[in-house]
Amino acid sequence: RRPNSAMSDAPPSEPRDTPKGAVVVVGSANVDLVMNPRDLPSPGVTVLAPSYKLLPGGKGANQAYACAKLGCESVRFIGATGDDDFSKLVLGNLEAAGVDVTGVAKRADLPTACASVVVDAQGENQICVGSGANAAVAADQLDGRIARGYVLLMQMEVPTPTLEACVAKAKACGAAVAVNVAPSANASAIGVDVYRAVDFLIVNQHELEDVCDSVRGHFGQGEPLSSASSADLAVFVARTTETIVVVTLGAAGAKLFLPRRPAGAPARVPHRADAQKETDVIAVDAAPLRDGEAIVDTVGAGDAFVGAFVARVARGDSLIRCAAIAAAAGTMACTREGAQG
């Protein structure tokens, strides 16, 4: 399946002219409180960092930022913040990148979300998010802000009912839908209707098993997964949901799994050597570092990939070009501090 390109007769409240590369991101926005100790703390252990920084973040905001930086003529961000100084930092950075934030709700009763981001000397990280206003993002904020020809991009840091309702609204008006299943701990909350409606399901290699378990539970299909490889899991999800599954692999790049399950054929986890012949696979390598570049931190690398991928999908690029540009964006994100560097 591909994103729709033809315009429809939309109600007067909906956008009528689709720019080249139009994305609506419904998701989280927060401030990242970033600290850089030598080592990540283990349970019960306190570590010291030389200082800290406040940087804009949140998966939704990060991905909207990447979309705006990588070729979208129109990027709308829909979310919720408090009426506080953190909100000014988060939304100001998006506006500076050209993102439309008029769909963001300002809540006097809730604070802007905040994430504790601890990055060690090797660039690995631990993150804990205080959701705050993110938990108040509502589906009706999408009304009048999406139409045929747009791509809706969502993650798992807003309430699941909001995700479900937004996906339904987007499909009803003919928009394409991409869902980044992160954090994957919430994957079990995704219902069958969402899996069937989504055009692109984007996960990293560590989240894939959670997503596969969720799909098996909802669709009631598939063999035990104890001996299945990551590729087998992705094939199963793609064929069961009939959705393009994008799996990010860190330094190994990314793979896209395009379903080719015949109508009426049972879904299962393949265990044959030729199993992936039943699914088209596109593989791209991670972009190499240039001379003088180094990994600073990996925070936001996945969000940069997702935003770049969806931005190029919205512009109508081939899937292999979308994936290649996204892989380069992910590498670039690792060479700068913060999720929107």
PyMOL commands that set and color helices and strands:
alter all, ss='L'
color gray80, all
select helices_A, chain A and resi 59-69+85-96+132-136+139-142+160-172+184-189+192-197+208-219+230-241+250-252+275-278+301-314+319-333
alter helices_A, ss='H'
color red, helices_A
select strands_A, chain A and resi 22-26+30-35+52-57+74-78+80-82+105-107+113-119+125-130+151-154+176-180+200-204+244-248+254-259+279-284
alter strands_A, ss='S'
color yellow, strands_A
deselect
rebuild
show_as cartoon
